[in-house]
Amino acid sequence: MSPFIHGSLDHLYNNSIPLAVLTLALFYFYRQKAGLVLVTGLLISGCLTWLIGRESYHIGASGIIYVLVSFIFFKGVFQKHFRLVALSLTIVFIYGSMLWYVLPIEDGISWEGHLSGFLTGLFLARVIKINAPVVKKYDWEQEGYNEEEDEFLKHFDEDGNFIERPSESEKEIKAVYHYKKKD
């Protein structure tokens, strides 16, 4: 219930933008398991916060934000797919400074919720199996590809320079003008 309770409008605003961006990234790149990650992350991080948390109010959506940051980062690294690794590096660039808040560095901030979310995201990235996107192979990457049969490559010489040749249609074009004499 804590992700739905905030201390102020400023607290709600500060959690809304990262939550929206990270949820969109999760659903775009991990569509088949996004719902599972959100629900399971919410439950596990909430229970873990309850277990390790001090006697205080642990409110706000930052726990689920840490789940999403951690999951998206580690899943991209574990998958070793170039687009997902690029997403992981983008997450580090944008949200990397959040890592400090898993430690008790500021009063009034639930570092336990942040730590729980971070560990939950790491756990889910390791446990949830997601098929990596299939990398498209072009014709020229396939085995048995013959360059001499490629119509596009016939426009270049062996050094890669463009060869200007008139096309067959340019060779056969003949303009004939018909006009009528005035009486």
MORAZI-V693848 format. One record per pair of residues at least 6 apart in sequence whose ideal C-beta (glycine too) atoms are under 7 Angstrom apart, sorted by sequence separation. I is the first residue (numbers start at 1). J is the second residue. If there is no record, write none. Layout:
i={I:I}
j={J:J}
//
This chain:
i={6:139:147:156:157:27:30:104:155:156:26:76:77:101:103:155:6:49:75:76:102:101:26:76:77:76:102:101:102:49:72:73:72:102:46:45:73:45:72:73:42:45:69:41:41:69:69:41:66:37:3:19:26:22:2:15:19:23:30:15:19:22:26:15:18:22:25:70:74:78:66:70:74:78:11:15:22:63:67:71:75:83:62:63:66:70:74:81:7:58:62:65:66:69:70:81:6:63:64:67:68:71:79:5:6:58:63:67:71:29:58:66:70:75:2:2:3:2:3:29:54:53:3:52:2:3:25:49:49:52:49:48:45:48:45:48:45:44:18:41:41:41:40:37:37:36:33:33:32:30}
j={12:145:153:162:163:34:37:111:162:163:34:84:85:109:111:163:15:58:84:85:111:111:37:87:88:88:114:114:115:63:87:88:88:118:63:63:91:64:91:92:64:67:91:64:67:95:98:71:98:71:42:61:68:65:46:60:64:68:75:61:65:68:72:62:65:69:72:117:121:125:114:118:122:126:60:65:72:113:117:121:125:133:113:114:117:121:125:132:59:110:114:117:118:121:122:133:59:116:117:120:121:124:132:59:60:112:117:121:125:84:113:121:125:130:58:59:60:60:61:87:112:112:63:112:63:64:87:112:113:116:116:116:116:119:117:120:120:120:95:120:121:124:124:124:128:128:128:130:130:130}
//
